[in-house]
Amino acid sequence: MKKASKIILAYSGGLDTSVILKWLCEEYKAEVVAFAADLGQGDQELSGLDVKAKATGASAVYIDDLREEFVRDYVFPALKANAVYEGAYLLGTSLARPLIAKRQVEIARKENADGVAHGATGKGNDQVRFELTYMALEPSLVIVAPWRDWDFKSRSDLINFARKYEIPVSVTKEKPYSSDRNLLHISFEGGVLEDPWTEPDESMFVMSVSPENAPDKATYVEIDFEAGVPFAVNGVSLSPASLLSKLNELGGQNGIGRVDMVENRFVGMKSRGVYETPGGTILHTAHRALESITLDREVMHMKDQLIPRYAELVYNGFWFSPEMRVLQTFIDSTQEEVNGTVRLKLYKGNCIVTGRRSDHSLYHTGFATFEEDMVYKQKDAEGFIRLNGLRLKINRLLRD
């Protein structure tokens, strides 16, 4: 197998990727360019990364603000599909990985690098998401996955390596879980959370207050959509990233968007994950409400049948696959008239739709009313029911 001489590393500055950077330089004998993506994880995680990466051996460092692209080109397309994995997970990490990997490929082309590397372990989903993207976008790149190659077995091994090479990583008591944050969510897994009977400690949560501590007065919010894409909150137009940030704030204040689930990883094992997705939960609820008055019944039902498939493709790392392109084209075609406004009430962990309106609404009070009307002949329902029940009658008669 060809060995890469210049590698673009997906770098966070934590213990793992700091050790990987040095290991690639010293053990792998490669030039390393470090790349960190700003996806809304916060300044605290990004501060000083350039200095730290160069001190650890990086020949160059890229820290790119991808927040708008992330929300516009990844979160919003998934929102249009109402994508939810296994009934609960809004795919916050799954949607971020293909963007990070895509940018790595772009930097590799710019830097004339022949390899890419990531810090995902050999047991998780992220390794698949990174590497399927690399393969789809630039098959010639050598993929380096240190966790599958090196001899380190534990965090202690990494700490010893860091000390040996004087890598500036803080060594503190290990958190009882791991976390990953971006504009759509924050995820928690591992450690104490590996026992699915253990309730998460309240101190763990960072994007939302507990429902018990949320305000006693409800917060109302209105969201405007065009072609299935949100563009304004309470009448104020916002960029994609700003809009999601605003809804994260409102949702977090009201305890919206906490999920605790056991999910099926692509590699074959079950994993317990705890998520906070306040803004995403609000958008998902609002979008479904608007579709309820703007989508034809059969189109809606066909689209709903594809939600598990869409979510599975995202979760499993096939964002840049041919089937995903076809599926997204269908989803986008259903959204042409998903225009209008949804009003929601946020209250102690609950996100409640209280109104929806659209110039393209298919809801017709003349047909739906229980009062006297001139457009629907109730007698017609008799033949409709008789024809739909005919096969049921025949089935029973021939079995008796």
VENCORKA-V156208 format. One record per backbone hydrogen bond with DSSP energy under -1.0 kcal/mol. NH is the residue of the N-H (numbers start at 1). CO is the residue of the C=O. Records with the same first field share a line. If there is no record, write none. Layout:
NH = CO ; CO
This chain:
7 = 31
8 = 115
9 = 33
10 = 117
11 = 35
18 = 14
19 = 15
20 = 16
21 = 17
22 = 18
23 = 19
24 = 20
25 = 21
26 = 22
27 = 23
28 = 23
30 = 24
31 = 5
33 = 7
34 = 60
35 = 9
36 = 62
38 = 64
47 = 43
49 = 46
52 = 48
53 = 49
54 = 50
55 = 51
56 = 52
58 = 53
59 = 32
62 = 34
64 = 36
66 = 38
70 = 66
71 = 67
72 = 68
73 = 69
74 = 70
75 = 70
76 = 71
78 = 74
79 = 75
80 = 76
81 = 77
82 = 79
83 = 78
85 = 89
88 = 85
89 = 85
95 = 91
97 = 93
100 = 96
101 = 97
102 = 98
103 = 99
104 = 100
105 = 101
106 = 102
107 = 103
108 = 104
109 = 105
110 = 106
111 = 107
113 = 108
114 = 6
115 = 6
116 = 142
117 = 8
118 = 144
129 = 125
130 = 126
131 = 127
132 = 128
133 = 129
134 = 130
135 = 131
136 = 132
137 = 133
138 = 134
141 = 138
142 = 114
144 = 116
148 = 145
149 = 146
150 = 146
158 = 154
159 = 155
160 = 156
161 = 157
162 = 158
163 = 159
164 = 160
165 = 161
167 = 162
169 = 167
178 = 189
180 = 187
182 = 185
183 = 39
186 = 276
187 = 180
188 = 274
189 = 178
192 = 176
193 = 190
194 = 191
195 = 192
198 = 195
204 = 201
209 = 252
213 = 210
219 = 346
221 = 344
223 = 342
224 = 232
225 = 340
226 = 229
228 = 338
229 = 226
231 = 224
232 = 224
233 = 236
234 = 222
236 = 233
238 = 231
243 = 239
244 = 240
245 = 241
246 = 242
247 = 243
248 = 244
249 = 245
250 = 246
251 = 247
252 = 248
253 = 249
255 = 252
256 = 251
259 = 275
261 = 273
263 = 271
265 = 269
268 = 265
271 = 263
273 = 261
274 = 188
275 = 259
276 = 186
277 = 257
281 = 277
282 = 278
283 = 279
284 = 280
285 = 281
286 = 282
287 = 283
288 = 284
289 = 285
290 = 286
291 = 287
292 = 288
293 = 290
295 = 291
300 = 296
301 = 297
302 = 298
303 = 299
304 = 300
305 = 301
306 = 303
310 = 306
311 = 307
312 = 308
313 = 309
314 = 310
315 = 311
316 = 312
317 = 314
318 = 313
321 = 318
325 = 321
326 = 322
327 = 323
328 = 324
329 = 325
330 = 326
331 = 327
332 = 328
333 = 329
334 = 330
335 = 332
338 = 335
339 = 337
340 = 225
341 = 357
342 = 223
343 = 355
344 = 221
345 = 352
346 = 219
347 = 350
349 = 254
350 = 347
352 = 345
354 = 343
355 = 343
357 = 341
361 = 358
362 = 293
367 = 364
368 = 364
369 = 365
380 = 377
381 = 378
382 = 379
384 = 380
385 = 381
386 = 382
387 = 383
388 = 384
389 = 385
393 = 389
394 = 390
395 = 391
396 = 392
397 = 393
398 = 394
400 = 396
